[in-house]
C-alpha cells in the first residue's frame, strides 16, 4: 500500500560527539541515504556541532538530502537569558528543525507543557519545523492513563496554534519506558497512540490531521522498524541509540522506507 505521508526519520544524537565525530557520522549518513527518494532524513547533533554539520551537509550552498535538527531551543529571540539559544540562531546555523519537549528535557530539566508550547510557537516563527515529543511513563501506562497523558501533553503543546502552524509541525510519540531500554512499543501499542493523536488533532484541524506526520521513538532498530511502519498512522521514527552508528541508521532508514 502506498504511503499517504512521506516517511521521515530523524536521528537524535543526544549528548554525544565532538565536532569531528559528528562530521564523520553526518557525512556517512548522507552518503548512505543520498540515493533514496521516498524519504526525508534528519540528524540532530549537539549544539556545538550544529554549524559544522549543517555546512557539511549543504552542497554548494544548496540543501542536501539530510537536514539538520537541534535538540532544544528557547522561546525568546534575544536578551538576558544566560545559556539559552534562540530559534533564529538555530536557523542561522542551518537548522531546519528542532526537537522539543523530549522526555529527557521534561524529566531531567523540568520542562512543562507550557514551555513546550512557547518553544514550538517560537520555532515556527523562526521558520523551523518543531518535532514535538509526547509520551507516557511506565507508571502512567500501568495505571491506564496513557491516552489521558498524551492528550494533556498534546493540548498543552499545541495551544493557540493556527491551522497553518499545525500544518508545519511533526509529532513524535516516545513512550518513556521504551527510550534507551531496548523495549520498544509493539506496533499495536504505537498505532493506538498514533491514531489517538491524529484523531485529537482532527478535532481542531480536520484538514491538517491526515497530513500530520507522527513519528515513533523508543528503541527503534533496523530489525523492528518495518513492523512499526506497517501501521497506518506510523509515519517514521525518532531514533536515539541506533542513530549513533551510520551503518545501523542507514539500514533503519532503508528498512523503514522500503514498504
Ligand atoms: P532510543 O532510540 O535510544 O531508545 O532513544 C529514543 C529517543 O529518545 C529518540 O529521541
py3Dmol code that shows the C-alpha trace and the ligand (Angstrom):
import py3Dmol

protein = """\
ATOM      1  CA  UNK A   1       0.000   0.000   0.000  1.00  0.00           C
ATOM      2  CA  UNK A   2       1.401   3.385  -0.981  1.00  0.00           C
ATOM      3  CA  UNK A   3       2.092   5.770   1.877  1.00  0.00           C
ATOM      4  CA  UNK A   4      -0.119   8.806   2.092  1.00  0.00           C
ATOM      5  CA  UNK A   5       2.533  10.688   4.048  1.00  0.00           C
ATOM      6  CA  UNK A   6       6.231  10.854   3.215  1.00  0.00           C
ATOM      7  CA  UNK A   7       8.298   8.749   5.616  1.00  0.00           C
ATOM      8  CA  UNK A   8      10.597  10.716   7.906  1.00  0.00           C
ATOM      9  CA  UNK A   9      13.460   9.514  10.090  1.00  0.00           C
ATOM     10  CA  UNK A  10      15.409  11.733  12.477  1.00  0.00           C
ATOM     11  CA  UNK A  11      18.474  10.616  14.389  1.00  0.00           C
ATOM     12  CA  UNK A  12      18.620  12.203  17.843  1.00  0.00           C
ATOM     13  CA  UNK A  13      22.269  12.071  18.838  1.00  0.00           C
ATOM     14  CA  UNK A  14      21.553  13.454  22.325  1.00  0.00           C
ATOM     15  CA  UNK A  15      24.712  14.341  24.270  1.00  0.00           C
ATOM     16  CA  UNK A  16      27.232  12.642  22.019  1.00  0.00           C
ATOM     17  CA  UNK A  17      30.006  13.647  19.697  1.00  0.00           C
ATOM     18  CA  UNK A  18      32.849  16.057  19.143  1.00  0.00           C
ATOM     19  CA  UNK A  19      32.696  18.197  16.021  1.00  0.00           C
ATOM     20  CA  UNK A  20      34.981  15.753  14.206  1.00  0.00           C
ATOM     21  CA  UNK A  21      32.913  12.724  15.248  1.00  0.00           C
ATOM     22  CA  UNK A  22      29.681  14.467  14.305  1.00  0.00           C
ATOM     23  CA  UNK A  23      31.029  15.451  10.890  1.00  0.00           C
ATOM     24  CA  UNK A  24      32.160  11.900  10.196  1.00  0.00           C
ATOM     25  CA  UNK A  25      28.806  10.410  11.216  1.00  0.00           C
ATOM     26  CA  UNK A  26      26.781  13.007   9.288  1.00  0.00           C
ATOM     27  CA  UNK A  27      28.882  12.506   6.163  1.00  0.00           C
ATOM     28  CA  UNK A  28      28.468   8.736   6.297  1.00  0.00           C
ATOM     29  CA  UNK A  29      24.710   9.084   6.806  1.00  0.00           C
ATOM     30  CA  UNK A  30      24.449  11.487   3.883  1.00  0.00           C
ATOM     31  CA  UNK A  31      26.389   9.167   1.600  1.00  0.00           C
ATOM     32  CA  UNK A  32      24.268   6.218   2.673  1.00  0.00           C
ATOM     33  CA  UNK A  33      20.851   7.790   2.080  1.00  0.00           C
ATOM     34  CA  UNK A  34      21.602  10.146  -0.823  1.00  0.00           C
ATOM     35  CA  UNK A  35      20.063   7.859  -3.423  1.00  0.00           C
ATOM     36  CA  UNK A  36      16.803   7.293  -1.507  1.00  0.00           C
ATOM     37  CA  UNK A  37      13.949   9.331  -2.963  1.00  0.00           C
ATOM     38  CA  UNK A  38      10.861   8.426  -0.939  1.00  0.00           C
ATOM     39  CA  UNK A  39      12.019   9.529   2.492  1.00  0.00           C
ATOM     40  CA  UNK A  40      13.067  12.588   4.497  1.00  0.00           C
ATOM     41  CA  UNK A  41      16.075  12.213   6.775  1.00  0.00           C
ATOM     42  CA  UNK A  42      17.469  14.474   9.503  1.00  0.00           C
ATOM     43  CA  UNK A  43      20.152  14.283  12.168  1.00  0.00           C
ATOM     44  CA  UNK A  44      20.199  16.183  15.457  1.00  0.00           C
ATOM     45  CA  UNK A  45      23.744  16.755  16.739  1.00  0.00           C
ATOM     46  CA  UNK A  46      24.674  18.635  19.909  1.00  0.00           C
ATOM     47  CA  UNK A  47      24.559  22.442  19.753  1.00  0.00           C
ATOM     48  CA  UNK A  48      28.340  22.617  19.463  1.00  0.00           C
ATOM     49  CA  UNK A  49      28.395  20.636  16.214  1.00  0.00           C
ATOM     50  CA  UNK A  50      25.296  22.094  14.529  1.00  0.00           C
ATOM     51  CA  UNK A  51      27.033  24.700  12.425  1.00  0.00           C
ATOM     52  CA  UNK A  52      29.792  22.432  11.178  1.00  0.00           C
ATOM     53  CA  UNK A  53      27.380  19.606  10.374  1.00  0.00           C
ATOM     54  CA  UNK A  54      24.900  21.897   8.615  1.00  0.00           C
ATOM     55  CA  UNK A  55      27.669  23.349   6.463  1.00  0.00           C
ATOM     56  CA  UNK A  56      28.967  19.884   5.586  1.00  0.00           C
ATOM     57  CA  UNK A  57      25.514  18.652   4.617  1.00  0.00           C
ATOM     58  CA  UNK A  58      24.860  21.560   2.291  1.00  0.00           C
ATOM     59  CA  UNK A  59      26.213  21.000  -1.175  1.00  0.00           C
ATOM     60  CA  UNK A  60      27.489  24.211  -2.767  1.00  0.00           C
ATOM     61  CA  UNK A  61      25.139  26.197  -0.563  1.00  0.00           C
ATOM     62  CA  UNK A  62      22.161  24.053  -1.603  1.00  0.00           C
ATOM     63  CA  UNK A  63      20.324  21.823   0.876  1.00  0.00           C
ATOM     64  CA  UNK A  64      21.433  18.193   0.633  1.00  0.00           C
ATOM     65  CA  UNK A  65      19.474  15.007   1.312  1.00  0.00           C
ATOM     66  CA  UNK A  66      19.936  15.149   5.087  1.00  0.00           C
ATOM     67  CA  UNK A  67      18.502  18.013   7.152  1.00  0.00           C
ATOM     68  CA  UNK A  68      19.835  19.226  10.474  1.00  0.00           C
ATOM     69  CA  UNK A  69      17.726  19.435  13.638  1.00  0.00           C
ATOM     70  CA  UNK A  70      18.575  20.935  17.020  1.00  0.00           C
ATOM     71  CA  UNK A  71      17.605  19.163  20.234  1.00  0.00           C
ATOM     72  CA  UNK A  72      16.072  22.162  22.024  1.00  0.00           C
ATOM     73  CA  UNK A  73      15.692  25.930  21.870  1.00  0.00           C
ATOM     74  CA  UNK A  74      14.434  28.808  23.997  1.00  0.00           C
ATOM     75  CA  UNK A  75      11.317  30.848  23.182  1.00  0.00           C
ATOM     76  CA  UNK A  76      12.771  34.346  23.356  1.00  0.00           C
ATOM     77  CA  UNK A  77      14.702  35.840  20.479  1.00  0.00           C
ATOM     78  CA  UNK A  78      17.287  37.790  22.449  1.00  0.00           C
ATOM     79  CA  UNK A  79      18.042  39.293  25.835  1.00  0.00           C
ATOM     80  CA  UNK A  80      19.338  38.410  29.289  1.00  0.00           C
ATOM     81  CA  UNK A  81      18.803  34.632  29.128  1.00  0.00           C
ATOM     82  CA  UNK A  82      22.156  33.097  30.009  1.00  0.00           C
ATOM     83  CA  UNK A  83      22.787  29.787  28.320  1.00  0.00           C
ATOM     84  CA  UNK A  84      19.731  29.939  26.075  1.00  0.00           C
ATOM     85  CA  UNK A  85      19.699  29.550  22.287  1.00  0.00           C
ATOM     86  CA  UNK A  86      17.065  31.281  20.145  1.00  0.00           C
ATOM     87  CA  UNK A  87      15.224  29.596  17.269  1.00  0.00           C
ATOM     88  CA  UNK A  88      16.515  32.230  14.829  1.00  0.00           C
ATOM     89  CA  UNK A  89      20.072  31.396  15.914  1.00  0.00           C
ATOM     90  CA  UNK A  90      19.375  27.766  15.017  1.00  0.00           C
ATOM     91  CA  UNK A  91      18.041  28.818  11.620  1.00  0.00           C
ATOM     92  CA  UNK A  92      21.132  30.993  11.235  1.00  0.00           C
ATOM     93  CA  UNK A  93      23.484  27.997  11.595  1.00  0.00           C
ATOM     94  CA  UNK A  94      21.489  25.957   9.088  1.00  0.00           C
ATOM     95  CA  UNK A  95      18.948  24.029  11.167  1.00  0.00           C
ATOM     96  CA  UNK A  96      15.620  23.229   9.574  1.00  0.00           C
ATOM     97  CA  UNK A  97      14.023  21.505  12.554  1.00  0.00           C
ATOM     98  CA  UNK A  98      14.138  21.403  16.340  1.00  0.00           C
ATOM     99  CA  UNK A  99      13.165  18.581  18.702  1.00  0.00           C
ATOM    100  CA  UNK A 100      11.042  19.969  21.548  1.00  0.00           C
ATOM    101  CA  UNK A 101       9.557  18.516  24.718  1.00  0.00           C
ATOM    102  CA  UNK A 102      11.686  15.370  24.660  1.00  0.00           C
ATOM    103  CA  UNK A 103      11.019  13.313  27.775  1.00  0.00           C
ATOM    104  CA  UNK A 104      14.631  13.777  28.856  1.00  0.00           C
ATOM    105  CA  UNK A 105      14.048  17.553  28.813  1.00  0.00           C
ATOM    106  CA  UNK A 106      10.810  17.081  30.706  1.00  0.00           C
ATOM    107  CA  UNK A 107      12.203  14.688  33.307  1.00  0.00           C
ATOM    108  CA  UNK A 108      15.761  15.961  33.820  1.00  0.00           C
ATOM    109  CA  UNK A 109      15.275  19.667  33.143  1.00  0.00           C
ATOM    110  CA  UNK A 110      11.770  20.197  34.480  1.00  0.00           C
ATOM    111  CA  UNK A 111      10.260  21.238  31.186  1.00  0.00           C
ATOM    112  CA  UNK A 112       6.479  21.737  31.294  1.00  0.00           C
ATOM    113  CA  UNK A 113       3.829  21.634  28.568  1.00  0.00           C
ATOM    114  CA  UNK A 114       3.533  25.435  28.638  1.00  0.00           C
ATOM    115  CA  UNK A 115       7.242  25.765  27.855  1.00  0.00           C
ATOM    116  CA  UNK A 116       6.958  23.240  25.028  1.00  0.00           C
ATOM    117  CA  UNK A 117       4.148  25.368  23.600  1.00  0.00           C
ATOM    118  CA  UNK A 118       6.146  28.619  23.840  1.00  0.00           C
ATOM    119  CA  UNK A 119       9.204  26.966  22.278  1.00  0.00           C
ATOM    120  CA  UNK A 120       7.191  25.379  19.473  1.00  0.00           C
ATOM    121  CA  UNK A 121       5.496  28.626  18.513  1.00  0.00           C
ATOM    122  CA  UNK A 122       8.808  30.494  18.642  1.00  0.00           C
ATOM    123  CA  UNK A 123      10.386  27.825  16.433  1.00  0.00           C
ATOM    124  CA  UNK A 124       7.558  28.198  13.906  1.00  0.00           C
ATOM    125  CA  UNK A 125       8.035  31.987  13.860  1.00  0.00           C
ATOM    126  CA  UNK A 126      11.700  31.423  13.008  1.00  0.00           C
ATOM    127  CA  UNK A 127      10.756  29.143  10.111  1.00  0.00           C
ATOM    128  CA  UNK A 128      11.793  25.924  11.856  1.00  0.00           C
ATOM    129  CA  UNK A 129       9.808  22.682  11.974  1.00  0.00           C
ATOM    130  CA  UNK A 130       9.206  21.653  15.598  1.00  0.00           C
ATOM    131  CA  UNK A 131       9.297  17.923  16.291  1.00  0.00           C
ATOM    132  CA  UNK A 132       7.084  17.890  19.388  1.00  0.00           C
ATOM    133  CA  UNK A 133       7.549  14.858  21.663  1.00  0.00           C
ATOM    134  CA  UNK A 134       4.864  13.318  23.837  1.00  0.00           C
ATOM    135  CA  UNK A 135       4.849  10.083  25.797  1.00  0.00           C
ATOM    136  CA  UNK A 136       3.729   8.384  28.981  1.00  0.00           C
ATOM    137  CA  UNK A 137       5.807   6.839  31.758  1.00  0.00           C
ATOM    138  CA  UNK A 138       5.520   3.172  32.658  1.00  0.00           C
ATOM    139  CA  UNK A 139       3.577   4.063  35.821  1.00  0.00           C
ATOM    140  CA  UNK A 140       1.099   6.046  33.730  1.00  0.00           C
ATOM    141  CA  UNK A 141       0.699   3.182  31.253  1.00  0.00           C
ATOM    142  CA  UNK A 142       0.229   0.650  34.065  1.00  0.00           C
ATOM    143  CA  UNK A 143      -2.389   2.900  35.645  1.00  0.00           C
ATOM    144  CA  UNK A 144      -4.319   3.073  32.361  1.00  0.00           C
ATOM    145  CA  UNK A 145      -3.521   6.766  31.971  1.00  0.00           C
ATOM    146  CA  UNK A 146      -1.665   6.623  28.665  1.00  0.00           C
ATOM    147  CA  UNK A 147      -4.176   8.369  26.432  1.00  0.00           C
ATOM    148  CA  UNK A 148      -5.073  10.952  29.078  1.00  0.00           C
ATOM    149  CA  UNK A 149      -1.428  11.828  29.490  1.00  0.00           C
ATOM    150  CA  UNK A 150      -0.880  12.093  25.742  1.00  0.00           C
ATOM    151  CA  UNK A 151      -3.981  14.263  25.410  1.00  0.00           C
ATOM    152  CA  UNK A 152      -2.786  16.659  28.122  1.00  0.00           C
ATOM    153  CA  UNK A 153       0.703  16.943  26.597  1.00  0.00           C
ATOM    154  CA  UNK A 154      -0.702  17.407  23.111  1.00  0.00           C
ATOM    155  CA  UNK A 155      -3.283  20.002  24.085  1.00  0.00           C
ATOM    156  CA  UNK A 156      -0.674  21.895  26.104  1.00  0.00           C
ATOM    157  CA  UNK A 157       1.956  21.857  23.386  1.00  0.00           C
ATOM    158  CA  UNK A 158      -0.398  22.809  20.561  1.00  0.00           C
ATOM    159  CA  UNK A 159      -2.386  25.508  22.383  1.00  0.00           C
ATOM    160  CA  UNK A 160      -3.081  28.652  20.347  1.00  0.00           C
ATOM    161  CA  UNK A 161      -1.542  27.301  17.151  1.00  0.00           C
ATOM    162  CA  UNK A 162      -3.324  28.195  13.927  1.00  0.00           C
ATOM    163  CA  UNK A 163      -4.178  25.537  11.359  1.00  0.00           C
ATOM    164  CA  UNK A 164      -1.369  26.908   9.173  1.00  0.00           C
ATOM    165  CA  UNK A 165       1.057  26.366  12.052  1.00  0.00           C
ATOM    166  CA  UNK A 166      -0.283  22.886  12.831  1.00  0.00           C
ATOM    167  CA  UNK A 167       0.383  22.023   9.218  1.00  0.00           C
ATOM    168  CA  UNK A 168       4.095  22.668   9.746  1.00  0.00           C
ATOM    169  CA  UNK A 169       4.702  20.562  12.852  1.00  0.00           C
ATOM    170  CA  UNK A 170       5.778  16.961  13.350  1.00  0.00           C
ATOM    171  CA  UNK A 171       4.729  14.943  16.414  1.00  0.00           C
ATOM    172  CA  UNK A 172       6.855  12.193  17.945  1.00  0.00           C
ATOM    173  CA  UNK A 173       5.278   9.608  20.230  1.00  0.00           C
ATOM    174  CA  UNK A 174       8.002   8.405  22.567  1.00  0.00           C
ATOM    175  CA  UNK A 175       6.828   6.229  25.450  1.00  0.00           C
ATOM    176  CA  UNK A 176       9.289   6.971  28.254  1.00  0.00           C
ATOM    177  CA  UNK A 177       9.555   3.274  29.195  1.00  0.00           C
ATOM    178  CA  UNK A 178      10.783   2.451  25.689  1.00  0.00           C
ATOM    179  CA  UNK A 179      13.567   5.031  25.451  1.00  0.00           C
ATOM    180  CA  UNK A 180      17.037   3.527  25.660  1.00  0.00           C
ATOM    181  CA  UNK A 181      15.633   0.387  27.286  1.00  0.00           C
ATOM    182  CA  UNK A 182      15.676  -1.958  24.302  1.00  0.00           C
ATOM    183  CA  UNK A 183      11.958  -2.463  24.910  1.00  0.00           C
ATOM    184  CA  UNK A 184      10.061  -0.876  22.033  1.00  0.00           C
ATOM    185  CA  UNK A 185       6.313  -0.392  21.989  1.00  0.00           C
ATOM    186  CA  UNK A 186       4.616  -3.112  19.970  1.00  0.00           C
ATOM    187  CA  UNK A 187       3.328  -1.928  16.591  1.00  0.00           C
ATOM    188  CA  UNK A 188      -0.197  -2.213  18.011  1.00  0.00           C
ATOM    189  CA  UNK A 189       0.634  -0.061  21.051  1.00  0.00           C
ATOM    190  CA  UNK A 190       2.255   2.552  18.829  1.00  0.00           C
ATOM    191  CA  UNK A 191      -0.661   2.548  16.387  1.00  0.00           C
ATOM    192  CA  UNK A 192      -3.209   3.017  19.178  1.00  0.00           C
ATOM    193  CA  UNK A 193      -1.491   6.181  20.409  1.00  0.00           C
ATOM    194  CA  UNK A 194      -0.652   7.498  16.922  1.00  0.00           C
ATOM    195  CA  UNK A 195      -4.303   7.115  15.886  1.00  0.00           C
ATOM    196  CA  UNK A 196      -5.369   8.876  19.072  1.00  0.00           C
ATOM    197  CA  UNK A 197      -3.018  11.782  18.313  1.00  0.00           C
ATOM    198  CA  UNK A 198      -4.306  12.122  14.748  1.00  0.00           C
ATOM    199  CA  UNK A 199      -7.911  11.991  15.908  1.00  0.00           C
ATOM    200  CA  UNK A 200      -7.244  14.612  18.558  1.00  0.00           C
ATOM    201  CA  UNK A 201      -5.649  16.954  16.003  1.00  0.00           C
ATOM    202  CA  UNK A 202      -8.532  16.263  13.602  1.00  0.00           C
ATOM    203  CA  UNK A 203     -10.982  17.625  16.175  1.00  0.00           C
ATOM    204  CA  UNK A 204      -9.269  21.006  15.857  1.00  0.00           C
ATOM    205  CA  UNK A 205      -7.999  20.931  12.321  1.00  0.00           C
ATOM    206  CA  UNK A 206      -9.716  18.256  10.206  1.00  0.00           C
ATOM    207  CA  UNK A 207      -7.893  19.239   7.019  1.00  0.00           C
ATOM    208  CA  UNK A 208      -4.462  19.118   8.687  1.00  0.00           C
ATOM    209  CA  UNK A 209      -4.706  15.818  10.576  1.00  0.00           C
ATOM    210  CA  UNK A 210      -4.452  13.473   7.548  1.00  0.00           C
ATOM    211  CA  UNK A 211      -1.210  15.222   6.533  1.00  0.00           C
ATOM    212  CA  UNK A 212       0.368  15.334  10.004  1.00  0.00           C
ATOM    213  CA  UNK A 213       3.465  13.185  10.315  1.00  0.00           C
ATOM    214  CA  UNK A 214       3.642  11.234  13.558  1.00  0.00           C
ATOM    215  CA  UNK A 215       6.976   9.560  14.335  1.00  0.00           C
ATOM    216  CA  UNK A 216       7.501   6.735  16.791  1.00  0.00           C
ATOM    217  CA  UNK A 217      10.530   6.821  19.110  1.00  0.00           C
ATOM    218  CA  UNK A 218      11.809   4.365  21.727  1.00  0.00           C
ATOM    219  CA  UNK A 219      14.254   1.551  20.975  1.00  0.00           C
ATOM    220  CA  UNK A 220      13.698   1.782  17.213  1.00  0.00           C
ATOM    221  CA  UNK A 221      16.155  -0.540  15.461  1.00  0.00           C
ATOM    222  CA  UNK A 222      16.726  -1.713  11.888  1.00  0.00           C
ATOM    223  CA  UNK A 223      15.011  -5.007  12.713  1.00  0.00           C
ATOM    224  CA  UNK A 224      11.825  -3.606  14.262  1.00  0.00           C
ATOM    225  CA  UNK A 225      11.161  -0.540  12.107  1.00  0.00           C
ATOM    226  CA  UNK A 226       9.413  -2.404   9.286  1.00  0.00           C
ATOM    227  CA  UNK A 227       6.674  -3.757  11.553  1.00  0.00           C
ATOM    228  CA  UNK A 228       6.157  -0.334  13.137  1.00  0.00           C
ATOM    229  CA  UNK A 229       5.985   1.368   9.729  1.00  0.00           C
ATOM    230  CA  UNK A 230       3.387  -1.144   8.592  1.00  0.00           C
ATOM    231  CA  UNK A 231       0.914   0.548  10.936  1.00  0.00           C
ATOM    232  CA  UNK A 232      -1.337   3.070   9.256  1.00  0.00           C
ATOM    233  CA  UNK A 233      -0.538   6.051  11.462  1.00  0.00           C
ATOM    234  CA  UNK A 234       3.205   5.486  11.984  1.00  0.00           C
ATOM    235  CA  UNK A 235       4.992   7.805   9.567  1.00  0.00           C
ATOM    236  CA  UNK A 236       8.614   7.480  10.637  1.00  0.00           C
ATOM    237  CA  UNK A 237      10.974   7.277  13.567  1.00  0.00           C
ATOM    238  CA  UNK A 238      12.822   9.454  16.066  1.00  0.00           C
ATOM    239  CA  UNK A 239      15.873   7.331  16.720  1.00  0.00           C
ATOM    240  CA  UNK A 240      18.350   7.526  19.591  1.00  0.00           C
ATOM    241  CA  UNK A 241      20.919   4.758  20.076  1.00  0.00           C
ATOM    242  CA  UNK A 242      20.567   3.233  16.614  1.00  0.00           C
ATOM    243  CA  UNK A 243      21.348   6.605  15.001  1.00  0.00           C
ATOM    244  CA  UNK A 244      24.818   6.793  16.546  1.00  0.00           C
ATOM    245  CA  UNK A 245      26.191   4.310  14.033  1.00  0.00           C
ATOM    246  CA  UNK A 246      25.887   5.278  10.373  1.00  0.00           C
ATOM    247  CA  UNK A 247      25.555   1.655   9.367  1.00  0.00           C
ATOM    248  CA  UNK A 248      22.569   0.960  11.637  1.00  0.00           C
ATOM    249  CA  UNK A 249      20.845   4.296  10.939  1.00  0.00           C
ATOM    250  CA  UNK A 250      21.180   3.898   7.160  1.00  0.00           C
ATOM    251  CA  UNK A 251      19.860   0.347   7.388  1.00  0.00           C
ATOM    252  CA  UNK A 252      16.983   1.553   9.545  1.00  0.00           C
ATOM    253  CA  UNK A 253      16.066   4.320   7.077  1.00  0.00           C
ATOM    254  CA  UNK A 254      16.184   1.852   4.178  1.00  0.00           C
ATOM    255  CA  UNK A 255      14.098  -0.745   6.007  1.00  0.00           C
ATOM    256  CA  UNK A 256      11.623   1.849   7.214  1.00  0.00           C
ATOM    257  CA  UNK A 257      11.079   3.496   3.859  1.00  0.00           C
ATOM    258  CA  UNK A 258      11.049   0.310   1.778  1.00  0.00           C
ATOM    259  CA  UNK A 259       7.499  -0.786   2.470  1.00  0.00           C
TER     260      UNK A 259
END
"""
ligand_1 = """\
10
LIG
P 16.435 5.217 21.798
O 16.233 5.001 20.317
O 17.870 5.146 22.211
O 15.514 4.392 22.618
O 16.019 6.760 22.071
C 14.806 7.212 21.600
C 14.774 8.687 21.724
O 14.712 9.214 22.813
C 14.827 9.492 20.494
O 14.536 10.827 20.741
"""
view = py3Dmol.view(width=600, height=400)
view.addModel(protein, "pdb")
view.setStyle({"model": 0}, {"cartoon": {"style": "trace"}})
view.addModel(ligand_1, "xyz")
view.setStyle({"model": 1}, {"stick": {}})
view.zoomTo()
view.show()
